[in-house]
């Protein structure tokens, strides 16, 4: 169970705590969700499909993805 908490730690941290380039206080999870919602024309089903793999990513992979998608 502790492993699961570690895996999602970055997802639950505020953007400005994880990235020095961000001023946002949204959790990384919410920032990625909002980004994908905009990309998908507010299609919740498509966005959910894009977010599912993120939940299983390591912290390093989540950080890299957020950096690529949100910076």
HUSULRA-V529202 format. One record per backbone hydrogen bond with DSSP energy under -0.5 kcal/mol. CO is the residue of the C=O (numbers start at 1). NH is the residue of the N-H. Records with the same first field share a line. If there is no record, write none. Layout:
# HUSULRA-V529202
CO: NH + NH
This chain:
# HUSULRA-V529202
1: 5
2: 6
3: 7
4: 8
6: 9
8: 12
9: 13
10: 13 + 28
11: 29
13: 28
14: 17 + 18
15: 18 + 19
19: 22
24: 16
26: 15
27: 31
28: 32
29: 33
30: 34
31: 35
32: 36
33: 37
34: 38
35: 39
36: 40
37: 42
38: 41
40: 43
42: 44
43: 47
44: 48
45: 49
46: 50
47: 51
48: 52
49: 53
51: 54 + 55
52: 55 + 56
53: 56
54: 57
58: 62
59: 63
60: 64
61: 65
62: 66
63: 67
64: 68
65: 69
66: 70 + 71
67: 71
